[in-house]
Amino acid sequence: MLSLEAPLVAVLFQMMLMHVHRVAFTPMLHVGLGLCCWVVYVLDRTLDTFEARTEEGLDVRHAFYFRHRRLLLGVVIPSACAALLWLAFFVIPEGVLWQAAGLALLVALYLASFSAQGSRAWRDLLIMGAGLGAVLLISRLPASHGFRFVLSTMVLLIMVLSLLHQLDIRLGHFLPKEMNAALLFALGCTTSTRFFAMPDNLLQPVVECLLLALLFACNLRGIASRERGSWNRGDYFLLMVTTAFVCFSAAMGDEGRLGHSLLKTAHVAQAALLLLVGVQVMGRRLSKEAHHVLSDLALIAPLPLAWA
């Protein structure tokens, strides 16, 4: 109900990546990641309730956020965001901060596309915030003034068209919600280690992020399939693609082509994928709540393999 499982998974995976890459950074980065992840999940579920006028038809979690959304939007989320701003300006290294700021823009567009559809005002506010953030980021790019001016003008134009209700941004036309959420989640988990590890080969962090994104997508799609009561072709296809990519990552890590740190991450992903399949097989015997909890436990249970 309090959406604490996602921040826990994010922080534990960040700790695992920190170990396999042999980097160390302030524990406050774990606090920042967990708090940021929690804010996004709470905001996501709260905005989902804007389409409902009563609690009827809502599941237990969304009913909870429906009852308390004024408190959450008026007090809890602003307080958490204030804490995140303090971490951003006084604790988090500048390099991590700029990566996190870029990711925050994508999260804002994600929320506007999937969670704020029941409230046009919230949707426009999120897109406007993402646009203003994009302009600020563009102003810091190591590029010519003319190039930055053109990019800023394009962003402002998109914002104006959106506010005039002439543009409808729907990320779901390209990727389903679970895939978008999984990719953003993986980017968040890998942000700090991507900055501190500074890999020579750009392909390594890309493969590592995609590996985790596919694993998280299997988790989210598995939960969604249990809620609707059946699997579809897309679920089986995602499982096959993830299995193939995990095997590919393990082979590359074993040969040392993309760094041996990838091998341990791939081993964790292999074990987690097997556990997710096991939970899915038992899905009909479990309640939706138990299935959700076990699906999240399947992700974090194999993490000790990284220390083996």
N, C-alpha and C positions, 0 to 999 in steps of 0.2 A: 504493500500500500504506500509506503514512503519512498519507493523507487530507489532503494539502497543497493540493489543487486548489481545494477549496471556500473555505478562508481566503483564497487568492490572489484568487479571483473577488470575494469580499466586499470586500476591501480596495481593489481596483482600482475597483469600482463606487462605493465611498464616496469615493474620490479624485475620480472623475468628477463625482459630485453636488456635492462641495465646490467644484469649479471652476465648474460651471454656475450654482450659487447664489451664487458670489463670496463665500464665507465661508472663514475660515482658523481652524484649531484645532490644538492640540498633536499632533504625530505619535504620541504615546503612545496616542491614541484609535484609530489604525490598528492599533497593537500589541494593544490590548485587544480590538478587534473580531476580528482574525485569531485570537488565542489563544482567545477565547470560541467562535468558530465551529469551531475545531479540536477543542476539548474536546467539543462537542456531537456532532460527526461521529464521533469516536473512541468516545465513550460509546454512541452509537447502534449502531455496528457491533459493538462488544463485547457489548452486551446482546443483539443478534440471535443471537449464538452460544450463548446459554444453553439454547436448545431442542435443540442438537446434543450428542451424547455423543462423537462422533468427528469427524474432519475429512472423512470421506466425505460427498459430496453438497454440500459447501461450495465456493463459488468461491474464487479465489486470495486475494482480500482478506479474506474472512471466515475462511478457514483461518489466515491470519496472525494475526488478532485472537483466534482460538480458542487458538492456541499460546501467546500472550503475555498473555492476559487477566488473569492474576494480577498480573503486573508492572504492567500498565496501570491496573487498578483499585486496586492497593495502593500504587503509588508515583507513576507518571507523572501520572495524572489528579488525585490530591490535590495534587501539587506545582504543577500548572498552575492549579488552583483557588485555591491560596494566593497565587500571583502575581496572579490576577484580583482577589482580595480587596484586595491591596495597591494595585492600580490604582484600585479602586473607592473606597477610603477616602482616598487621598492624591493622586490625579492627576485622575480624571474629575470634571467639574463635577457638582454635586448634581442639576441638572435632568436631565442625561443619565443619571445613576445611577438615578434613580427610574423613568425610562422603561425602562432596561435591566432593572431589577428586575421590573417588570411583565411584560416580554417573557420573562424567565427562568421565571416561573411558567407561562406558556403552553408553553414548551419542556419543562418538567418533566412537564406533562400529556401532551404529545405523546410523550415517551419512554415514559411509563407506558402509553399506549394502543397504541403500535405496536412498541416495542422491548423492553419488559420483560415480554411475555406469557409467556415461557418461565420466568420466575422471579417467583413471587407476592411474595416478600419484597422484591425490588427494585422491583416495581410499587407496593407499598404504601409503601415508603420514599419514592419519588418523589412520590406523591400527598400523603403527609404533609408533605414539604418544601414542596410547592406550597401546601398549606393554611396552614402556619405563615407562609410568606412573605406570603400573602394577608392574614392577620390583621395582620401588621406594616404592610403597605401601607395597610390600612383605617384603622389607628390614626393615620395621617398625613393622611387625607383632610380637606379643609376642609368638614366636614359636622357635624351635631349629634351629641351623644353617643349619643342614642337610636338614630339611624340607623346609626351605626358599630357599636353593640352588636348590633343585629339582623343586620347583614351578617356580623359576626364569628361570631355564634352559628350562622348558616347554614353558614359555611365549616367550623366545627368539627364540625357534625353530619354533613356530607358526609365529612369525614375519618374519623369514628368508624364510619359505615356502611361505608365502603370497607375499613377495617381489619377489620371483622367479616365481610367477604366478602359483604355484602348489596347492594353497589352495583357495577355493572360499567360503568365509563366507557369508551366506545369512540367516539373521534372519527371512526373510519372509517365509521360509519353515516351521517355527514353529508357528509364530504369524503374522498376517497382520500388515501393517505399522501403522494403526490407533491404534491398541492395544499396540504396542510397544511404540508409542508416548505418549499414555494416561498413561501408567505405569510409564514412565520416568517423565512425568509431575507431576503425583501424588507424586512420590518419592521426587521431587524437592520441592513441596509445603509443605511436611511434615518433611523435613530434620531438620529445626531449632527447631520446637516444639518437635520432637522426641528426640532431644538432651537435651533441657531445661526441658521438663516435666519429663523425666526419669521414665517412668511407671514401676511399679513393675511387671506387667503382660505383657510378650512379645507379647501375642496374641492381646492385644488392639491396638498397633500401626500397626500391620499387617492387622487387620480387617479394621482399619480406612483408611489405604493406599489403600487397595483393593476396598473399598467403593468409594473413590474418583476416582480411576483408572477406574472403571466401568462407573461412571458418565461421566467422560471426554471422555471415549471411545464412549458412546452414542452420545455425542456432535459431535465428529469427524466422526463417521460413518453416522450420520444424514446429515452432510454437504456433505460427499462423495456421499451418495445416491441421494441427490438433484442434484448434479453435473452430475451424470450419468442418472438421470431421473426416477429411480425406486428403490424400496426396494427389497432385496433378503432375502433368508431364514436366512442367518447369521445375518442380521440386526434385524429380529424379535426374533431370539434366544438370541441375546445380550440383547435386551430390556427385555425379560422375566427373564433372569438370573439376570440382574441388579435390577429389581423390587423385585425379591425374596430375593436378598442379602440386599437390603435396608430395607425391612421388618424385616429380621433376625437381622440386626444391631440395628434397633430401638427397637426390643424386648429385645435384650441383654442389651442395654443401659437403658431401662426402668426398668429392673430387677436389674440393678447395677452390673451385673457380669463383665462387661468390662469397668466400669466407666461411670458415668453419662455424661461426656463430649461427649461420643459417641452418646448419645441420641440426643443432639442438632445438631451434624453433620448429623445424619441420617434424622432429620426433614428437614434440609436444602436440603439434597439430594433428599428427597421425593418431595418437592415442585419444585426443579429444574427439576426433571425427568418429572413431569406433564407438566411443561412449555415447555420442549423439545418436548414432544409428540404433544402438541398443535401447536408448530411451524412447526413440520413435517407434520401435517395434512393440514396446510395452505401452505405447501411448493410449490405446483404447481401454486398458485396464486401470489407468490412472485418471484422477480428476484433472481438470485443466490447471488448477493451481499447483498440484504436485508435479505435473508434467513440466510446467514453467520452471519450477525450482530445480528439478533434476536436470533440465536442459542447461541451466546456468552452472550447476555443479559439474556437469560434464566438461565444461570449458576449463574450469580452474583446477579440477582434480589432478590432471596430468602435469601441472606446472612444476612440481618437484623434480621431474625428469631432467629439467634444465640444469639442476644442481648435481645430478648423478655423474 
